[in-house]
């Protein structure tokens, strides 16, 4: 998927210094420091979505660059797909909730993404790929996340981790909670994604009404959550977060969430910030303007 915005940041957003509340066990619960609503957007060949991260209100959360949420029962909202487009300098993560997409690139790689599957693509020095629907009707829903690469890895060889749904651990709690573990470790279950510089955690959490959720995270990691069904309360400060809203969480070692009268579902992301300059021009994300110019020249010269 491509991104229309162009921006440069010498000092990336970093919300990891604000600290949560401490308890007697020496852990600190993260607080909500910001709430942002996803904005309607269109990308690729007219695909409709909500741009959650990578919008004017919240351009990035080091190391996370963009989050798009897509979901529609109308084929006209997704049928055009995402025709050939380039990437350099970061990773794209596609997580499907419903429907089927096919990925193809200019190096002969291809893969089918079905419900519950995840693809973690490290674009590295560059490739050209497409993501097209494998259906003409029915529901298509999921997320695409963009994750930065550190300067030392931006020109690495492209890499794919294509994970079918049956390889994603599902942890079912005694309280009726269901947690899909895409990356990181939750309740002893470790997600299938590995070898990623940001040391990410990526959980899909479903909570019935009136239930609790806790997750330990490294204190210095950037952490955010996006509620896509119902409503969920985060932190000891009892911040209610409604559907289609993202929350940025402060520094701390513990994420706490719970539901009241309504069930809720959210994705939770955590990753190690790089604290390096971010210079982005559409599908190229590098550290300097000169590196962006080089990416554009390499692309135009057919070097991807």
Buried (B, 14 or more C-beta within 10 A) or exposed (E): BEBEBEEBBEEBBBBBEBBBBEEEEEBBBBBBBBBBBBBEBEBBEEBBBBBBBBBEBBBBBBBBBBBBBBBBEEBEBBBBBBEEBBBBBBBBBBBBBBBBBBBBBBEEBEBBBEBBBBBBBBBBBBBBBBBBBEBEEEBBBBBBBBBBBBBEBBBBEBEBBBBBBEEBBEBEBEEEBBBBBBBBBBEEBEBBBEEBBBEBBBBBBBBBEEBEBEBBBBBEBBBBBBBBBBBBBBBBEEBBBEBBBBBBBBBBBBBBBBBBEBBBBBBBBBBBBBEBBBBBBBBBBBBEEEBBEBBBEBBEEEEB
